[in-house]
Amino acid sequence: MIKANIVAITRMTGLVLPGMVKRGKGVVINIGSGSSIIPSPLLTVYAAAKAYVEKLSDNLEMEYSKKGIIVQCVLPGFVCSNMSGIRRSTLIAPTAKTFVKSAISLVGTTSKTPGYLPHSVFFAIINAIHSFATRFSVWLVTRNMENTRRRALRKYKNQ
């Protein structure tokens, strides 16, 4: 988790930024995760690593925007893809193509975004519940994650 989400992004950014500074323009799009902005029990290390991506992006945007470089952090929720294991798209888990089209349309408009309106709404609801019913929101997310884990383990055993 740390090598993939912290070390790699830091090194890659260090490689591409000097050329962008020299040209006086460029776009850096970092992929964080909605798990870093909502309660994320059972995803602790992943969510923390993605929080690093968000913080790195925030600060790079502050440092490099005056040099003509756009830095954006995309914080998606679930997307229907091989990586997520979600096979059918839904409103809350769009196809990768739908998600990318939405996220790309936001480049240059904001430095931080879930990239997809239904994800923004979902995160706002979870965070609103968390603000007035902390234990309930943690229970709700934990229950969902435990159910997801159970289904994945069952599927793995059947293979």
C-alpha positions in Angstrom: 0.0 0.0 0.0 2.7 2.5 1.0 5.0 1.7 -2.0 2.1 1.9 -4.5 0.3 4.9 -3.1 3.0 7.0 -1.4 6.4 6.2 -2.7 5.4 5.8 -6.4 3.4 9.0 -6.6 6.1 11.0 -4.8 8.8 9.7 -7.2 6.7 10.1 -10.3 5.7 13.6 -9.4 9.4 14.4 -8.8 10.2 13.1 -12.3 7.5 15.0 -14.2 7.3 18.4 -12.4 10.7 19.8 -13.5 9.8 19.5 -17.2 6.4 21.1 -16.5 8.0 24.0 -14.7 10.5 24.4 -17.5 7.6 24.6 -20.1 5.5 26.8 -17.8 2.5 24.4 -18.1 1.2 21.0 -17.3 -1.4 18.9 -15.6 -1.0 16.5 -12.7 -3.9 14.3 -11.9 -3.5 12.2 -8.8 -5.9 9.5 -7.9 -6.8 9.4 -4.2 -9.9 7.7 -2.8 -13.1 8.6 -1.2 -12.0 6.3 1.6 -9.7 9.1 2.8 -12.6 11.6 3.3 -15.2 9.4 4.9 -15.1 7.0 7.8 -13.2 3.9 6.5 -12.9 1.1 9.1 -11.2 -2.0 7.7 -9.5 0.1 5.1 -7.2 1.9 7.5 -3.8 1.7 5.7 -5.3 2.2 2.3 -7.3 5.2 3.4 -4.3 6.7 5.2 -2.1 6.2 2.1 -4.8 7.9 -0.1 -5.0 10.8 2.5 -1.3 11.3 1.7 -2.1 11.5 -2.0 -4.7 14.2 -1.2 -2.4 16.2 1.0 0.5 16.0 -1.5 -1.8 17.2 -4.2 -3.2 20.1 -2.1 0.3 21.4 -1.4 1.6 20.9 -4.9 -1.3 22.8 -6.2 -0.5 25.7 -3.8 3.2 25.6 -4.8 2.9 25.1 -8.6 -0.3 26.9 -9.7 1.6 30.1 -10.1 3.9 28.3 -12.5 1.1 27.4 -14.8 0.7 23.8 -13.6 -2.7 22.4 -12.7 -2.7 19.8 -9.9 -5.9 18.0 -9.2 -6.7 15.1 -6.8 -9.6 12.9 -7.8 -11.2 11.1 -4.8 -13.5 8.5 -6.3 -15.9 6.1 -4.7 -16.6 2.6 -6.2 -16.3 2.2 -9.9 -17.3 -0.8 -11.9 -14.0 -2.4 -13.0 -11.8 -5.5 -12.7 -9.9 -3.9 -9.9 -13.0 -3.2 -7.7 -14.6 -6.6 -8.6 -17.9 -4.8 -9.3 -19.4 -6.4 -12.4 -22.5 -4.3 -13.0 -22.6 -0.6 -13.0 -25.1 1.3 -10.8 -25.7 5.0 -10.1 -23.2 4.8 -7.2 -20.7 2.5 -9.1 -20.5 3.8 -12.7 -18.5 2.1 -15.5 -14.9 3.2 -15.7 -15.8 5.0 -19.0 -18.6 7.0 -17.4 -16.4 7.9 -14.4 -13.4 9.0 -16.5 -15.6 11.1 -18.7 -17.1 12.9 -15.7 -13.7 13.3 -13.9 -11.9 14.6 -17.0 -14.6 17.2 -17.5 -13.6 18.7 -14.2 -9.9 19.2 -14.9 -8.9 22.8 -14.3 -12.2 23.6 -12.5 -11.3 22.4 -9.0 -8.2 21.1 -7.3 -10.0 18.3 -5.4 -13.1 16.4 -6.5 -14.7 13.0 -6.2 -15.0 13.3 -10.0 -18.6 12.1 -10.2 -21.6 13.8 -8.8 -23.3 10.7 -7.2 -20.0 10.1 -5.3 -20.1 13.7 -4.0 -23.6 13.2 -2.8 -22.8 9.8 -1.2 -19.8 11.2 0.7 -21.8 14.2 1.9 -24.5 11.9 3.2 -22.0 9.7 5.0 -20.2 12.7 6.5 -23.4 14.3 7.6 -24.5 11.1 9.4 -21.0 10.9 10.9 -21.2 14.5 12.2 -24.3 13.8 14.3 -24.3 10.0 14.8 -20.7 9.0 14.8 -21.2 5.5 16.2 -24.0 4.8 13.8 -22.0 5.9 10.8 -19.0 3.8 11.8 -21.3 0.8 12.4 -22.9 1.3 9.0 -19.6 1.5 7.1 -18.1 -1.3 9.1 -21.1 -3.6 8.4 -20.9 -2.8 4.7 -17.2 -3.6 4.6 -17.6 -6.8 6.6 -20.3 -7.9 4.2 -18.1 -7.1 1.2 -15.2 -9.0 2.8 -17.5 -12.1 3.5 -18.7 -12.1 -0.1 -15.1 -11.9 -1.4 -13.9 -14.7 0.8 -16.8 -16.9 -0.2 -16.1 -16.2 -3.8 -12.4 -17.0 -3.3 -13.1 -20.3 -1.5 -15.4 -21.3 -4.4 -12.7 -20.8 -7.0 
